[in-house]
Amino acid sequence: MAIKSYNPTTPSQRRFIAIDRSDLWKGSPLKMLTESFRDEAGRNNKGQITVRRRGAGHKKAYRVIDFNRNKFDVVATVERIEYDPNRTAFIALIKYDDGVFSYIIAPNKLQVGDKICSSKKLLDIKPGNTMPMSIMPIGALIHNIEAKVGSGATVARSAGSFAQLVGKDNGYAILKLQSGEIKRFPLDCLATIGTVSNADNKNTTIGKAGRSRWMGVRPHVRGDAMNPVDHPHGGRTRGGRIPVSPTGVCAKGGRTRKKNKVSNKLIIKSRHK
């Protein structure tokens, strides 16, 4: 997909850069693969705001995505490529030979009419095919990667993302992630060949505040424009304090990954080095 800009007929059009979606499906999603989606507006089960600046936005239905791809050795045909308002990547509606429909994350260069499959045997190295990393060739670009066997894909699912299989060792696949981190994953975990679609998503600009409101993002008030009772930055001067959140947590550059996570033992090279 390409990006497109507009003639500046209004101030917001001057800087608005959008994705060209002319090739995508223009109808509604498949109803039996959608669920109602209630926007919690950044609140927890007690109604307390836990994430600021969220709320309202356009109503949308959730498309149920198959992240497991555990329907093995059944060929599927790509029926259409669709826009999904719940994620940055595009999604593909596929129809298996036995008549079952499913939504998957659309890889780059996947076209309507293509045949894809999921199997525990070696398949063609083409976008959309899913197989264990144990039988993939070294150097393959992959996405939708499982962190635990059978848990469903959790890694490399957003627009333009991918990982590279750089080695195999002692029952683990060694992957290089886009962050620069090199990490081990169990060899029996499934992954999908190719990179995620809509790589130009990072080059878009919203153009106006109203479009943020459509997406459920509310205005942001700077902390140093508040009173001291409302924010650590509030008052006449900050006094050289490093940027923090309203609760005093470091807001820029602070590392938030838990040190005692079990998966940290699988990291070979940190993204911070």
N, C-alpha and C positions, 0 to 999 in steps of 0.2 A: 504494500500500500504506500502511496505517496502522500506528502503533505501538501496543503493548499493554503494560499493566503488570499486576501480579499482587497478590493479597492476601498480606500478610506472614505466611504460615503457617510460614515458616522465615526466619532472618536474611538469607539470600541472596536470597529472593524480595522482600524489602522494597525493594531498590533496583534490581531487575532490570527492564529495559525492553527488549523485543524487537520485532522486525518481525512483523506479522501475515502469515503465509504461507499462509493458508487457501485462497487462490485459485490457488496454484501447483500444478503437477503433483506428485502424491504418489508416483509410481512411480520406477523406476530410470532413469538416462539411457540414451539410445540406444547400445547396446554398440559398434556399428561406428564411432561418433564419440568413443570414449574411448580413452585410453592409460594404461598403468601409470605411476604417479607415485611416484618414490623420494624420500623426504625426506632431504636431505643434512645436516640438523641444523646448519646454519651452518658447514659445513666445506668446504674446497676439495679439489682433486684429490690433495693430499698428506695429507689427513686433519687439517689444522691448522684450528683454530677461527678463522674470519674474522668471523663475526657472533655475538656473545655472546647467551646466553639463548634459544637455539633448541633444539628437540629433542622427540622423542616426538610426542604428538598423535594424533588419530584418523586411521585410514587413509582415503585418498580417491583417487578416480580422476580423471585430468585430462580435462576436456571439450575437444575440439579446436574452437576458435572460428575462424570464417572472418573474418579481419580485412581480407582483400583485396576481397571482394565484386566479383570480376571476371567473374562469370557474367552478362553484359550482356543486356538485353532479354528475359529469361526471367522471367515472373511467378512469384512464390512465395507460398504460403499459410502463415500461422502455424498450426502444429499445436498447440503448447503453450508455456507459459512455465514455466521451471524455476529452481530454486535451484542455484547453483554454489558449492561450498565453497572454490573456488580464487580467488574474486574477490568484491568487494562488490556488484557489479551483478547483476541477474538475467539469464538467457540465454533465448533463444527458439529453439525447434526449428522450422525452416521446411522446406517441401517444394516444390521447383520443379515446374513443369508437366511436365518431362521425367522426374520420378520421383526426382530426386536430393535427399537430405536434407542439411541443414547447420545448424550452430549459429551464431547471431549474438548480439552484445550487445543485449539488449532495451531499446529506447527507452521512455520514459515514455508512457503511454496506448496502447501497442500491445496489441491484444486478439487472442484466439484467433479464427481465421477471417479476419483482415485480409489483404489482398493487398498485397504490397510488391514492389519491383523495383529493379534496379541498371541504370543506363543512362548513356551519354554524351550523351543527348538530354534535354531539359527534361521532368521528370516533375511530378506533383502535389506540392505542398509539404506533405507529410504525414509523420508519424513512420515511419521505417524505410526510406524511399526513399533511394537512394544515387546521387550524380551528381557530376561535377566542379564545383568551386567557381566556375568561369568562367561557368556558366549559372545559378547560384543568385541569387536576389534579395538586394539589400542589406538587412541587418537580420535575416536568417534565423539561427535558433539551430541549431547543428550539433554533432555529436560524431563519434567514430571518424574522426579527421582524419589523412590521410597527411602526413608531413613531406617525403617524396620521392615522385615519381611512380612508382607501381607497387610501393612498398615495403610496403604494408599500413598499417593505421591504428596510430598510436602516441600520439596526443594525444586527451585527453578521453574516456577509456574507463572510469573508475571511477564508482561510484554517485553520481548526481545531477550529474555534471559536464557542461559544455557550453562552447562558445565562440560568439561572435557575429561574423558577417561584417559589418564596418563600412565596407569600401571595397575598390576594385580599382584597381591602379596599375601600369603598366609590366610586365605579365605576372605580377604577384603579387596574391594576395588578402590583405587586411589583416584580421586577426582580433584581437578583444579576448578574452583569456583570463580565467578566473575569478580569477587571481592579481592582475589589474590590468595585466599585461603586454600590450603591443600588438606584434604580430609579423607578419611577412610570410611567406606560404606560396605556393609555385608554384600558379598558377591551375588547372593541369591535375590537381592532386591531388584524389582523391576524398574525399568527406565524406558523412555520413548526417544527414538531417534529424531534428531533435528533440533532446531532452535524455536523458541516461542514466537508466534506471529506478532505483528504490530510493533516492530522495533522502533518505528519513528514516533512512538508515543512520547518519548522523552523530549522531542523537539517541538512539541505543541505549546502554545500559550493561550491562556484563558481569555484575555482581552478586556474583561470587565468584571466588576465585583458581583454583578447580578448572576453571572454564569456560575460563580462559586456558590451562590445561594441555591441555585438549581440542584447542585450536587450535595447540598446539605452542610455546607461550610459557612459558619456565621462569622461576623467581623471579629478582628483581633485587636484588643487594646494593649498597648505596650505597658510593661510593668512599671517603667520609670515615669509613666504618666498617671500612676495611681498614688494613693496615699500610703504611708508606711503600714497602716493597719491592714491594707489589702494585699500588699506584695512586698517581698524583701527589697525590691529595687525602688519602692515608692519613697516620696519625699523630695526635698530640695536637691539633694545630690546622692549619687550611688556610693560615693566614697571608695571607688576602686574595686568594688566587689565583683567577683567573677559572675557571669550570667547563671542564674539559677531559676528553678520553677517556683511557683507560689509556696511550695512546701520545703524549699531549700535544697532540692536535688539539682546537681550540676546539669545545666541545660545544653552546653556545647562541648563536645569532645569527651564527655564522661563515658566510661565503659559500663554498660548495663548488663552484660552477660554474666550469669551466675558462675562463680568460680568452682562450685561443687557439682556442676552438671556432669552426669555420666558421659554424655556425648563429647565433652571436652577432651577426654582421653583419646578420642579418635582423630584429633587435629594433629597433623604433621607439621604444618607451617601456619602460623597465625596471620591473619590479615593485617595485623598491626606492625609486622616486622618487615 
